[in-house]
Every structure is written in structure tokens, then in C-alpha cells.
Amino acid sequence: MPHFHDPKGPWWPRLSIIAGSIVASLIGACGGGGGGVDAGPPPPSPAPAPAMITTSTPLTLSDFGSGDKPKIQRAGDGTLVVIYGDAADNSRLVYDVQAQVERPARDIYVKTCKPDASAVPVKTCDDLVDWSAATNLSQSSDKSSIATEWQGPSSPGLKAYPGDIDKPTVKTSGPVMVVTWVSKYCPDGDLGTAGIQAPVQRALRYPERDGRVIPFACAWMVHSLNNGGSWSAAVQLSTGLRDAIQDSSSGTFNTDTRRGQVNASWQEDPQGLRLGGGDGPGDGASGADVNGGTDIWYTSATIDLSVPSTPADDFDLAAPVRLTDNWQGQYGLADQSHPVVDGMGASVDPAQIETGVVGASRPNIGMVSNTAIVAYEETKGPEGPNAGKFVRYHAFPFAEPAATAADKAGCVISHPLKNARRVRFLTQSPADAGTGGIQIAVFWKEGIFDKGGPSDIVVRRGMGGLQPGDMAPAVAPACATSDYATAMGLNNAPAENISSRSPQLTMADNGLGDGTETNASENALAHRGVLRGSDLWIGYSYTGDLAKLPLQLENYNFWIRKYTFAGGSGTWDLPRNVTNITDRRINVREPRLFGTPKGSAASCPSGRPDDPTTTDPTACQNTNVIYVAWGTQENLAPDVSGGGANLGIFITASIDAARNFYPPVQYSVAAGRLFDDDESAYESQVVTRPDGGRFYGVWNQADATVQVAPGVAKTVAEYGSGSLTAIVSP
């Protein structure tokens, strides 16, 4: 029986419906061939040495009652850095457009802890006293840059809107950490002029939200150059003239030269954040639905820590620029029922509001050496024959984003006649990829249906390079075009379909050439991946029939498929069901698939834990260790009691490159209302040591019995660690 600590009592028997079936399934099916029929993959190698996943007693890291969206990083020196939202004052309320509730305004906080086995007593970070006090990175919830009628006409008059933040995102490269977020606090109206200029922030009236007028958001950044030990002042990246959301960052750092670079991206909608139609799990004031003229914005910074006491070049941030070309000088208001207002509460003249034909959204960003990579989804044009979205891709020198509209189009890498969205990618250096190897894997949801409809997960790989011409399967040479008639006619080879008919595939019928229409009832989403040398793993949540989900005749499980490149060519294994939840009342939600980070050249010079030069075997990377963590959720239709409630979080691991997985354990103590628990856990983030023997994670935890504001449940940022014993060396 997997071991876990539970101060509330014996949850495992109460969870036997889900956890018992998972354990039984994983011991059998995952060790076999998982999901295929007929001529499946070759039999697995002998079972790995016995291993046990153990977890600590979770602790609450956040100090107040609005802990939100925690992220965890493990710095190059082993320091754990946790960043989360929280509200110190419950009286400062804002309106959450997505949740449709007034809640306390949040700031972004950070806490750190460095495990130390030599300390007396040993510092494990499993005790709250091991962690630093919280540092407020945003310092904006007690400030305001705009007053609006945010409580609606029923409470007339302009009222100061607190500087609330959205979720933090964080990227670590060596000792450098960059945190970005969007905030309703936008005090500087001209970033190109020294000092703080008068705000130009706008707002949008939402008839669907009782006529409330909600401010636009702007993007912010803060950085640390010493493993989270101290932080810069926050820097405002946009003005709030357009509504910012979906920020992300990336970067690289050379520990020998002590130089590096980072970049960041976000989207800005000139007509304000649109409400979604509720047709898909990601819609609803998330930034997925955009107005014409919505562009992706980009900035970068160079880092030079090679010479002490020269702070001017430590972090040199460039001015943000538009990366895309969706605004081309047009003005106008597309929807008169949603007026844009200024800081005085007056409607903005439509002749002063940017617009366009199409809009870009949900960008992801990366960097390999000095090459920046940005991918995003973009609408095809007006509703009609061009409905849906493209996935577009850019690869350029990180400090040289396209300067002219002609160079801003981005390559259409998706099927031009299908609907593509939620693009993600994985990268590695040319040295790690090897000659002609996988330098990037780009994958997204694609199908013939619009939002909320069934789709598959499809993949292209950048073999031996990062440019569109390196993609396999290939894209058309003229893929970078803003002429939509030309774009719709591109002869891109179909991307590899890795999720179609997952339970039925055989080696002879691998499904890679399937379109979504091959099986229009199934659906795949929540795609994740790991890229290590010649091996690529991509996972996704899969259900065999969308129509049967609300009837609890089907549910979502998490599947993994592996691609191996060798001898100048590569092959895909058959998909494997990792979670194997047979209780149809329960779905997998927010899965996490992650491998081990790079090892330490100082502590493990050769990369081998048994080498005499190794001073710390735990600092040697074991690329065979792969973890999967996932949340669970009631399987209910979205319109039933607000949709399925969150339940609890589980984790499992493999020490043989995802060929076999160990019995999972319940990571969170919280189990959710399906198991008579008032607390639920969701949206985990987990990291591991280079050897894979220890993992550290955070998640949101909600308590339905405690409210911090009317209709707002108490939430906290929860932390827990764990161990995987009997780790074998690479």
C-alpha cells in the first residue's frame, strides 16, 4: 500500500473507488502494453526494482485566505521558490469577471526554502519554520490607477478599483528568475518618457455582468539574479490602453560566462477582454476569445553578471514591441453594446480605439541559445467559411523581433482548413538533440469543429533546427502570410495525430495520419510533454465519447505516447493509459508530465553518480525518471451545479523512461465533496531534483466551509514534498 501522511484520518479507504482502481490498473496495464490491441509494443523489460512513493504531510504556505495559482521553481543551487497570489486585506474588493463574484484584491508573494541535510536540525522544507517570510512582489492591491463604476449601475458613481493581479508566471534559468503577471494597476501612461506619466488606462462595460465597468489590465515583470534571494522592483510593461492577459516568459543562462538573456510575451486586446461562450473548458474571460486587432507583444533583456558591481548591465530590458501585425492602423468599435470608457468614466470615441480583422491569443514563448520562439493561435477572419483559428509560429534572434508588418505574419503550422488552438512546445539545445535530432516539438489541439467540439492532439518536430523549414511533417515554404486566402490554401503536410483512437491502435495501424473526423466522438485535451535527447513524451487527457461524458458513461484519463529518434529516423510507440480511472464519476484534470532538470556540473562533472569526481549523486540528472501528477474532478456537465467540482491530487513516477509506472499515491490530503470532504485540491505544480529521488509541489486548496467574502471560499497555497526510493542510475 502506498504510504502517505494524513492528519485528517484514513482517507485511503474512502477513496478506494478511485485510488484502488488506479493502483490495480497501473500494476497490471501500465506494465504491459497499455491500451493497444493485436500487435502491440514488445513486452516490457523485467519489472524495475521495488520502489515506493512517499509524501510529506502537506503544509499551508500562504498567510491569508485567498492563496491562488501557486507556482514552484527549483533554482540552480537547489533553492525552492514558491510564488502565489494572496490577499492581505479582505475589505479591498474587486470583481472577478470569470468567476462572476466580488472577491478580495490580490498581490503576488514569494517564499523560499533551501533543503540542507547538513543543517542541525536537518532542513527538509517540510516544516513551515524552514521557509522564509513572504515578500510582496507586486505591492499593488492597496493602490489604484483608475476609478470606474465597477459595482454596476445599481451602485452608481466612480469608485477606485484596487490594483488586483492575475496569476503569476515564472521562468528559471540558472540563478535568474523572471516573474510576470497582469494587473489592474497601471499608473504610468507613457513608458517611453522618464518618470510616471498620467494614466491612460481604459475599461469595459459588461452588460452580461450587471453593467459593471471593469478596468483593462497591463503587464508587469520582476526578476531575481540570485536564486530568489532578492528581487528587483516591479517594472510596468504596458499601459492599460489595451487589455493585457496571457503573459509568459523564457530564457537561457550560461553558468560559465555568467551571461544570459530572457524574453516575455503577452496579448493585448484594444477593445477589452471578451467573455467566452462557455463552449470549452478554457473559455470564459480567459483571453481565448479576442477582438480584431489583438496582438502579441514582446520584450527581451540581456543579463551580464560576469563583472561584479556593474548593476547597469545586470538586467538590461528592451522596450516592448508588437510581435504580430493584426492592428494595421484601423480604428473602430466592433461591439457597441460593450462600450470602452476612459479614466473619467466617459465613452471613448471609436475613432480612438484600435481594431482589426483578426486577433491573436494564448502565446507561448521559449528560447534556445539566442533564438526566440513564439507560438500562438490566431482567428482566421469573420465568422463563416473562415471560422476557427490558425496556429502561427515565429523563430528569430531574441533581441531582433520583426520590425515591419511584412515580417510579422508568422508561419501557419496548423492545418489551414481546421480549427487549431492551445499550442505548446518543448525545446532543447542542438547539443542535447544531437545531429539532426529533435530541437523542438510543437503540439496543439486540432479538428474540424469549433470551440468546445472534439479534437485531437497533433505534433510537428523541428529536426536539426528551429525554423519552419526544419519542421517534420513539413509546412509550406510560403507559410508566413497574412493574406488569408493564401493561408487557407497552404499545402502543409498534416501534423502527426497522436491521440486519435488511442485505445484501439496497433503498430500496423498507428493513427498518425488520422483526422479528427476519423472518430468525431472522441476528444483529447490538456496536452503536456517532456523532451530529453532522442526521446519525446507527449501526454493528453482523452475520452472516447464526448456525448457520454455528462451521462457518466465515459470519463477522461491521461495517456502518454513516446517518440524515439535513432539512426536518422524515429518511431512512435502506442498510447498508454497512465491514470486508468475506471470510476466514470471522476475525470482527470490539469495533468502534469515532467522529467528531471539538468544536473550540476560542479557537483556531478561527468554526469554519473558513481564517478569518483561526483561529490553529490543527487545532482546527477537521471533522464529515465518521468513523473505524472494529476488532479481529479467530478464528471458533470458544465451546466450542472457550475460543473464538476475539484476533488484531490495524485502522483506517480517511472524510473524506466515511462515504460512502467509505480502505483500512484494521493498527494493532497484534500479529497473533495464526492468523498464527503469540504476541502478540495487542484492545479498542482511540481518539480524534482536532478536524480529524480525527491519531488516538491504546490497546489490550490479550497475550503467550502469558510468564506473570505460573500460567496468566496477560503483558498490557500498548499505545499508538499515526496520521495521516490530505489532509484536506479541512468
ChimeraX attribute file (.defattr): number of C-alpha atoms within 10 A of each C-alpha:
attribute: neighborCount
match mode: 1-to-1
recipient: residues
	/A:1	10
	/A:2	15
	/A:3	14
	/A:4	20
	/A:5	17
	/A:6	17
	/A:7	10
	/A:8	8
	/A:9	9
	/A:10	12
	/A:11	18
	/A:12	20
	/A:13	10
	/A:14	14
	/A:15	16
	/A:16	12
	/A:17	16
	/A:18	19
	/A:19	23
	/A:20	20
	/A:21	16
	/A:22	21
	/A:23	22
	/A:24	14
	/A:25	20
	/A:26	24
	/A:27	15
	/A:28	15
	/A:29	17
	/A:30	23
	/A:31	22
	/A:32	19
	/A:33	21
	/A:34	25
	/A:35	20
	/A:36	22
	/A:37	14
	/A:38	10
	/A:39	11
	/A:40	17
	/A:41	16
	/A:42	9
	/A:43	9
	/A:44	12
	/A:45	11
	/A:46	8
	/A:47	11
	/A:48	17
	/A:49	11
	/A:50	9
	/A:51	18
	/A:52	20
	/A:53	24
	/A:54	20
	/A:55	24
	/A:56	19
	/A:57	18
	/A:58	23
	/A:59	17
	/A:60	18
	/A:61	25
	/A:62	26
	/A:63	15
	/A:64	18
	/A:65	24
	/A:66	31
	/A:67	28
	/A:68	27
	/A:69	25
	/A:70	29
	/A:71	26
	/A:72	25
	/A:73	24
	/A:74	25
	/A:75	20
	/A:76	19
	/A:77	13
	/A:78	18
	/A:79	19
	/A:80	22
	/A:81	23
	/A:82	26
	/A:83	29
	/A:84	29
	/A:85	28
	/A:86	27
	/A:87	25
	/A:88	17
	/A:89	16
	/A:90	15
	/A:91	12
	/A:92	19
	/A:93	19
	/A:94	22
	/A:95	21
	/A:96	17
	/A:97	19
	/A:98	13
	/A:99	11
	/A:100	11
	/A:101	16
	/A:102	17
	/A:103	22
	/A:104	25
	/A:105	28
	/A:106	31
	/A:107	27
	/A:108	29
	/A:109	23
	/A:110	22
	/A:111	20
	/A:112	22
	/A:113	23
	/A:114	18
	/A:115	16
	/A:116	15
	/A:117	10
	/A:118	8
	/A:119	9
	/A:120	7
	/A:121	8
	/A:122	11
	/A:123	17
	/A:124	16
	/A:125	21
	/A:126	19
	/A:127	15
	/A:128	15
	/A:129	10
	/A:130	16
	/A:131	20
	/A:132	15
	/A:133	16
	/A:134	16
	/A:135	15
	/A:136	17
	/A:137	21
	/A:138	25
	/A:139	18
	/A:140	21
	/A:141	26
	/A:142	16
	/A:143	17
	/A:144	17
	/A:145	22
	/A:146	27
	/A:147	21
	/A:148	26
	/A:149	22
	/A:150	26
	/A:151	21
	/A:152	19
	/A:153	12
	/A:154	10
	/A:155	11
	/A:156	12
	/A:157	14
	/A:158	17
	/A:159	14
	/A:160	15
	/A:161	26
	/A:162	25
	/A:163	27
	/A:164	29
	/A:165	25
	/A:166	23
	/A:167	21
	/A:168	24
	/A:169	21
	/A:170	22
	/A:171	24
	/A:172	25
	/A:173	20
	/A:174	20
	/A:175	19
	/A:176	23
	/A:177	24
	/A:178	24
	/A:179	24
	/A:180	29
	/A:181	26
	/A:182	29
	/A:183	28
	/A:184	30
	/A:185	31
	/A:186	30
	/A:187	21
	/A:188	22
	/A:189	19
	/A:190	15
	/A:191	16
	/A:192	10
	/A:193	9
	/A:194	8
	/A:195	9
	/A:196	11
	/A:197	13
	/A:198	12
	/A:199	19
	/A:200	18
	/A:201	26
	/A:202	31
	/A:203	33
	/A:204	25
	/A:205	23
	/A:206	22
	/A:207	13
	/A:208	11
	/A:209	19
	/A:210	14
	/A:211	17
	/A:212	23
	/A:213	27
	/A:214	29
	/A:215	34
	/A:216	30
	/A:217	31
	/A:218	27
	/A:219	29
	/A:220	23
	/A:221	23
	/A:222	18
	/A:223	23
	/A:224	18
	/A:225	20
	/A:226	15
	/A:227	24
	/A:228	24
	/A:229	14
	/A:230	11
	/A:231	19
	/A:232	13
	/A:233	13
	/A:234	15
	/A:235	15
	/A:236	21
	/A:237	25
	/A:238	26
	/A:239	24
	/A:240	30
	/A:241	25
	/A:242	26
	/A:243	29
	/A:244	31
	/A:245	29
	/A:246	23
	/A:247	29
	/A:248	24
	/A:249	25
	/A:250	24
	/A:251	28
	/A:252	23
	/A:253	20
	/A:254	14
	/A:255	15
	/A:256	7
	/A:257	10
	/A:258	15
	/A:259	17
	/A:260	22
	/A:261	25
	/A:262	29
	/A:263	25
	/A:264	27
	/A:265	27
	/A:266	29
	/A:267	30
	/A:268	32
	/A:269	29
	/A:270	28
	/A:271	30
	/A:272	28
	/A:273	28
	/A:274	21
	/A:275	19
	/A:276	18
	/A:277	12
	/A:278	14
	/A:279	13
	/A:280	13
	/A:281	11
	/A:282	15
	/A:283	18
	/A:284	19
	/A:285	19
	/A:286	18
	/A:287	24
	/A:288	23
	/A:289	22
	/A:290	26
	/A:291	26
	/A:292	24
	/A:293	26
	/A:294	30
	/A:295	28
	/A:296	28
	/A:297	21
	/A:298	26
	/A:299	22
	/A:300	24
	/A:301	19
	/A:302	20
	/A:303	21
	/A:304	20
	/A:305	17
	/A:306	14
	/A:307	11
	/A:308	8
	/A:309	9
	/A:310	10
	/A:311	11
	/A:312	9
	/A:313	15
	/A:314	20
	/A:315	22
	/A:316	15
	/A:317	16
	/A:318	13
	/A:319	13
	/A:320	16
	/A:321	17
	/A:322	22
	/A:323	25
	/A:324	27
	/A:325	24
	/A:326	25
	/A:327	20
	/A:328	13
	/A:329	10
	/A:330	15
	/A:331	17
	/A:332	16
	/A:333	22
	/A:334	16
	/A:335	10
	/A:336	9
	/A:337	10
	/A:338	18
	/A:339	21
	/A:340	27
	/A:341	22
	/A:342	20
	/A:343	18
	/A:344	11
	/A:345	18
	/A:346	13
	/A:347	15
	/A:348	16
	/A:349	14
	/A:350	16
	/A:351	11
	/A:352	11
	/A:353	18
	/A:354	24
	/A:355	25
	/A:356	22
	/A:357	16
	/A:358	20
	/A:359	28
	/A:360	31
	/A:361	29
	/A:362	24
	/A:363	27
	/A:364	23
	/A:365	23
	/A:366	25
	/A:367	23
	/A:368	20
	/A:369	16
	/A:370	15
	/A:371	18
	/A:372	25
	/A:373	23
	/A:374	23
	/A:375	27
	/A:376	26
	/A:377	26
	/A:378	28
	/A:379	25
	/A:380	26
	/A:381	17
	/A:382	12
	/A:383	9
	/A:384	8
	/A:385	9
	/A:386	17
	/A:387	16
	/A:388	25
	/A:389	27
	/A:390	27
	/A:391	29
	/A:392	24
	/A:393	24
	/A:394	25
	/A:395	20
	/A:396	16
	/A:397	14
	/A:398	23
	/A:399	18
	/A:400	11
	/A:401	20
	/A:402	19
	/A:403	12
	/A:404	12
	/A:405	15
	/A:406	13
	/A:407	16
	/A:408	19
	/A:409	21
	/A:410	24
	/A:411	24
	/A:412	28
	/A:413	29
	/A:414	31
	/A:415	25
	/A:416	24
	/A:417	19
	/A:418	21
	/A:419	26
	/A:420	32
	/A:421	27
	/A:422	22
	/A:423	26
	/A:424	22
	/A:425	22
	/A:426	19
	/A:427	22
	/A:428	19
	/A:429	17
	/A:430	20
	/A:431	10
	/A:432	15
	/A:433	22
	/A:434	16
	/A:435	13
	/A:436	17
	/A:437	26
	/A:438	32
	/A:439	28
	/A:440	27
	/A:441	24
	/A:442	20
	/A:443	29
	/A:444	26
	/A:445	26
	/A:446	32
	/A:447	24
	/A:448	19
	/A:449	17
	/A:450	18
	/A:451	23
	/A:452	15
	/A:453	17
	/A:454	24
	/A:455	30
	/A:456	29
	/A:457	29
	/A:458	28
	/A:459	25
	/A:460	24
	/A:461	26
	/A:462	22
	/A:463	24
	/A:464	18
	/A:465	19
	/A:466	23
	/A:467	17
	/A:468	23
	/A:469	15
	/A:470	19
	/A:471	24
	/A:472	18
	/A:473	17
	/A:474	18
	/A:475	23
	/A:476	18
	/A:477	12
	/A:478	14
	/A:479	24
	/A:480	22
	/A:481	18
	/A:482	19
	/A:483	9
	/A:484	13
	/A:485	11
	/A:486	13
	/A:487	22
	/A:488	16
	/A:489	13
	/A:490	22
	/A:491	15
	/A:492	19
	/A:493	15
	/A:494	21
	/A:495	27
	/A:496	22
	/A:497	23
	/A:498	29
	/A:499	33
	/A:500	30
	/A:501	23
	/A:502	25
	/A:503	19
	/A:504	15
	/A:505	21
	/A:506	19
	/A:507	15
	/A:508	9
	/A:509	11
	/A:510	21
	/A:511	20
	/A:512	18
	/A:513	15
	/A:514	19
	/A:515	21
	/A:516	26
	/A:517	15
	/A:518	12
	/A:519	16
	/A:520	19
	/A:521	16
	/A:522	23
	/A:523	26
	/A:524	27
	/A:525	24
	/A:526	19
	/A:527	27
	/A:528	23
	/A:529	22
	/A:530	20
	/A:531	24
	/A:532	20
	/A:533	18
	/A:534	16
	/A:535	18
	/A:536	20
	/A:537	23
	/A:538	23
	/A:539	28
	/A:540	28
	/A:541	25
	/A:542	29
	/A:543	24
	/A:544	22
	/A:545	17
	/A:546	21
	/A:547	14
	/A:548	15
	/A:549	19
	/A:550	19
	/A:551	14
	/A:552	17
	/A:553	15
	/A:554	22
	/A:555	26
	/A:556	29
	/A:557	24
	/A:558	31
	/A:559	25
	/A:560	27
	/A:561	20
	/A:562	22
	/A:563	17
	/A:564	16
	/A:565	19
	/A:566	12
	/A:567	7
	/A:568	9
	/A:569	9
	/A:570	13
	/A:571	10
	/A:572	17
	/A:573	20
	/A:574	28
	/A:575	29
	/A:576	26
	/A:577	25
	/A:578	26
	/A:579	32
	/A:580	24
	/A:581	25
	/A:582	19
	/A:583	17
	/A:584	18
	/A:585	22
	/A:586	25
	/A:587	30
	/A:588	26
	/A:589	24
	/A:590	22
	/A:591	28
	/A:592	22
	/A:593	21
	/A:594	21
	/A:595	27
	/A:596	23
	/A:597	20
	/A:598	16
	/A:599	22
	/A:600	21
	/A:601	13
	/A:602	12
	/A:603	17
	/A:604	22
	/A:605	17
	/A:606	16
	/A:607	20
	/A:608	18
	/A:609	22
	/A:610	14
	/A:611	12
	/A:612	10
	/A:613	14
	/A:614	20
	/A:615	15
	/A:616	13
	/A:617	19
	/A:618	19
	/A:619	26
	/A:620	29
	/A:621	24
	/A:622	28
	/A:623	22
	/A:624	21
	/A:625	26
	/A:626	24
	/A:627	25
	/A:628	24
	/A:629	27
	/A:630	26
	/A:631	25
	/A:632	28
	/A:633	27
	/A:634	21
	/A:635	24
	/A:636	20
	/A:637	14
	/A:638	14
	/A:639	10
	/A:640	9
	/A:641	9
	/A:642	9
	/A:643	14
	/A:644	20
	/A:645	18
	/A:646	27
	/A:647	28
	/A:648	28
	/A:649	28
	/A:650	21
	/A:651	23
	/A:652	23
	/A:653	26
	/A:654	22
	/A:655	26
	/A:656	19
	/A:657	18
	/A:658	22
	/A:659	21
	/A:660	27
	/A:661	27
	/A:662	25
	/A:663	25
	/A:664	27
	/A:665	25
	/A:666	27
	/A:667	31
	/A:668	31
	/A:669	26
	/A:670	25
	/A:671	26
	/A:672	25
	/A:673	17
	/A:674	19
	/A:675	16
	/A:676	9
	/A:677	16
	/A:678	16
	/A:679	22
	/A:680	27
	/A:681	30
	/A:682	27
	/A:683	23
	/A:684	28
	/A:685	23
	/A:686	23
	/A:687	22
	/A:688	24
	/A:689	21
	/A:690	23
	/A:691	26
	/A:692	29
	/A:693	20
	/A:694	18
	/A:695	20
	/A:696	22
	/A:697	24
	/A:698	29
	/A:699	28
	/A:700	24
	/A:701	30
	/A:702	28
	/A:703	19
	/A:704	17
	/A:705	9
	/A:706	15
	/A:707	15
	/A:708	18
	/A:709	17
	/A:710	9
	/A:711	12
	/A:712	19
	/A:713	17
	/A:714	19
	/A:715	25
	/A:716	27
	/A:717	29
	/A:718	22
	/A:719	29
	/A:720	23
	/A:721	22
	/A:722	21
	/A:723	18
	/A:724	21
	/A:725	15
	/A:726	14
	/A:727	21
	/A:728	16
	/A:729	16
	/A:730	15
